[in-house]
Amino acid sequence: MTLLHRFDIHQPASASEASQMLAGYGDAAGVYAGGTELLLAMKHDALQYDHLIDVKVIPGLDSIELHDGRMEIGATATHRSIERSALVREHQPVLAELESQVANVRVRATGTLGGNLCFAEPHSDPATLLLVLEATVTAEGPGGIREIPIDKLIAGAYTNTLMPHEILTKIVVPCARPDQRAAYVKFQVHERPALGLGLWLETPDDGRTLTRARVALGCVCPFPSRAPGAEKLLTGALVDAEQRLPQAADTIADAADLSDDHEGSSEYKRHLIHVFLRRAWHKALHNKVTAQ
Ligand SMILES: Cc1cc2nc3c(=O)[nH]c(=O)nc-3n(C[C@H](O)[C@H](O)[C@H](O)COP(=O)(O)OP(=O)(O)OC[C@H]3O[C@@H](n4cnc5c(N)ncnc54)[C@H](O)[C@@H]3O)c2cc1C
């Protein structure tokens, strides 16, 4: 059995103190939130730290609040607390629904949204949806506080763009408006999703015309990304846009640079994209913007 090496846990009182601790211990320190990825990686010697900076104890870093039409979700809010949040259910129900389907209840009760985004494991759900919702994140570190668009946070498999000693502090998600529809669909056989697809549509006349569309694909590629070519095809009169779904699915697949691997051939993944784009389409158009 693989054992964890010995380490010390430090409990900062603020994000700024956490950042100072990281700077003080240098490469020997890492940020510790729920630990669902970190402790596994440490057990397998993929990561080694003598000092863990426990950000879960920072007061208020797990809060979920509404400010100026945007939800501010603290980085240490767990998947479970987001799933159950009345605020999220009311103002962005598609995110609450996604969170209810992450992993299993034990992981959801411990794992945090911030940890999920920072770890950037390719087979994850939230970033793909957050891309079409045009979320941003806030980070705090030696250089102060800065906002990062979600598409600039994840740079590759297991790679984020946080600066040294920076802590992710919150995820800011615009609230849904009545003229918007969104859906997240995924395909999962094993423990983690094999494909995730987020779709967001703006329809001022209740589904007859689509003025804007956003679509993002995750899990079949090293990191999730939007597909601008497909987004153009999914705007205009609804009946016309619907006919272009196969073309849009091919555009998404082409942009994803699919390859053959243990999860299937590139042709199989292309087929999944066709199936799941159509599913997301119907789901988004039928999704209510606010929870019942
Ligand atoms: C069995 C299993 C099944 C899973 N299934 C799914 C699934 O279906 N869908 C899905 O999306 N995910 C899935 N996951 C991943 C899960 O969502 C993540 O493990 C969890 O969200 C990570 O959060 P954490 O708080 O535990 O992060 P930790 O393990 O504590 O940290 C992860 C990494 O992020 C860094 N970090 C954490 N917080 C911060 C911060 N605030 N600032 C800077 N760096 C930080 C840590 O240093 C570490 O490198 C699964 C995980 C497991 C174990």
The ligand as an ORCA input file, in Angstrom:
! r2SCAN-3c Opt
* xyz 0 1
  C     -13.561      9.314     -7.451
  C     -13.579     10.662     -8.085
  C     -14.514     10.947     -9.084
  C     -14.555     12.212     -9.667
  N     -15.491     12.475    -10.655
  C     -15.572     13.714    -11.185
  C     -16.580     14.050    -12.137
  O     -17.434     13.249    -12.522
  N     -16.571     15.324    -12.634
  C     -15.674     16.266    -12.223
  O     -15.726     17.415    -12.682
  N     -14.731     15.973    -11.318
  C     -14.660     14.747    -10.783
  N     -13.710     14.451     -9.844
  C     -12.764     15.524     -9.466
  C     -13.279     16.349     -8.285
  O     -14.243     17.249     -8.742
  C     -12.107     17.055     -7.745
  O     -11.371     16.030     -7.141
  C     -12.378     18.144     -6.721
  O     -13.270     19.127     -7.123
  C     -11.050     18.834     -6.415
  O     -11.272     19.760     -5.352
  P     -10.457     19.664     -3.996
  O     -10.986     20.754     -3.166
  O     -10.512     18.290     -3.425
  O      -8.991     19.985     -4.533
  P      -7.605     19.540     -3.878
  O      -7.389     18.103     -4.116
  O      -7.471     20.039     -2.499
  O      -6.634     20.388     -4.824
  C      -6.497     20.102     -6.194
  C      -5.387     20.989     -6.778
  O      -5.796     22.344     -6.842
  C      -4.952     23.186     -6.021
  N      -5.868     24.115     -5.348
  C      -6.989     23.784     -4.662
  N      -7.646     24.884     -4.267
  C      -6.898     25.939     -4.699
  C      -7.059     27.359     -4.596
  N      -8.126     27.920     -3.993
  N      -6.108     28.158     -5.152
  C      -5.035     27.605     -5.774
  N      -4.852     26.275     -5.929
  C      -5.767     25.454     -5.393
  C      -4.217     22.228     -5.071
  O      -2.961     22.744     -4.707
  C      -4.107     20.970     -5.934
  O      -3.011     21.078     -6.812
  C     -13.642     13.210     -9.240
  C     -12.713     12.942     -8.227
  C     -12.658     11.683     -7.654
  C     -11.660     11.421     -6.552
*
